[in-house]
Amino acid sequence: MSVNTFQKWAFIALHEVGCHGFYKTYKNLLKNQYKTYEELKKEQERKLQEIINFAYRNVPYYHSLFKTLQLHPSDIKNIENLEKLPIITKDIIKEHWEDFKPINLREIKYYNRATGGSTGRPFQYRLDKFNRFLSWALIYRGWGYAGYELGDPMIFFGGASLRIVNGQSISQKIQDVLRNIRRISSFDISEKNLNRYMMEINSFKPKYIYGYASSLYFLSNWIEKNWDKDVHSPIGIFTTAEKLYPYMRKKIENVFDTEVFDNYGLNDGGVSAYECKEHQGLHIDMERAVMEIADKEGHQIENGEGKIIATSLYNYSLPFIRYDTGDIGIITSEKCGCGRPYKLLKEIKGREQEMLITPEGKFIHGEYFTHIFWEIPYVKEFQIVQEKIDKIVIKIVPDENFDEKYLNKIKEIIRMRSKSWNIEFKIVDKINRTKAGKYKFVINEVINK
Ligand SMILES: [Zn+2]
């Protein structure tokens, strides 16, 4: 058995242990690329009817919503019919948390999850076990648009899957070996780390690198200025979780002498989209969720800019039906040259991150602070502003259960990254939006002055 074949089967075995049927699901997803849009839409609508029925029968919030609107599940037969339902937000789910709990929740296998979303506010939700594996199967297929095959060596350059406090567990390390991935942290980037990362990239020779757009851009700039040795060139680089600006793409592609493929995916709501080699936009997956692009009135649009609205087809533990992801997308009815049936998302807006710089000279990705607040309850909104190199101000909009003791916990976690920052807390009534009406949760006034 060649090394590649071994890696592939180790990879598949690991996923099968986690979720039986994974490989079959993945292979079916590959086949779907050759179906027509209409065929896929029919299958999607069949799953849509199932989740609508389930929500109506088992989830109190949806049951009363349908009653109030004088609707029956049979009124929602296709994607167009979704317009009959209102858009739900994170705040609505938070407010009616108990009513979003299915009466038969105990029979469902799920994980408790949290996300910062685009605004960085912590939002708790439930994710079905199968749904999580389906998300990975879709990621692997999406990477396949760039040539990726299961078990290919990869480097993950990001923070989302890295724990802040506990570090990596042993089982996580074993899983990473079986998946043939190495992780490097983008949470704190110092000169020393960057040198080490480059040596790791050059010796591991990943076929692909996956990471935050801003972190990869940052790394590319650093390489250009500071690295005089060779740079391993992967087949492709996948960017995710943030807006990828054209100047970022250009820089990363030049420095690594490769192609950049943008990815988009959310577990809350289950929508995802991946760029192919034609680089005409991101192909919107149809197998795990329905993605609508909606105007201000909630009407579906075929072309242009609107809210990204998600209806998850497999999340029974917390059905997301017409869920406002908080992201803005530009959809197009243009067809892609690759021939895949999936529609194209031209651009995703509203995912920006800033880095903070410590007095010790380390760069810390904004996402790090989102993660801190995942562990701090009773915070409605927050914002971190770096005013000076040695001073950061943390604004918090608390709810009535917030306790001052959490401030110390926040301090403690931040001190793990830098001991020299003076941290000032401000309890405020609201966080001001930018002129464009955007909520920024990390602002660096030192770099941006
Ligand atoms: Zn394409």
Boltz pocket constraint, residues with backbone or C-beta under 6 A from the ligand:
constraints:
  - pocket:
      binder: B
      contacts: [[A, 276], [A, 277], [A, 278], [A, 280], [A, 283], [A, 336], [A, 337], [A, 338], [A, 339], [A, 340]]
      max_distance: 6.0
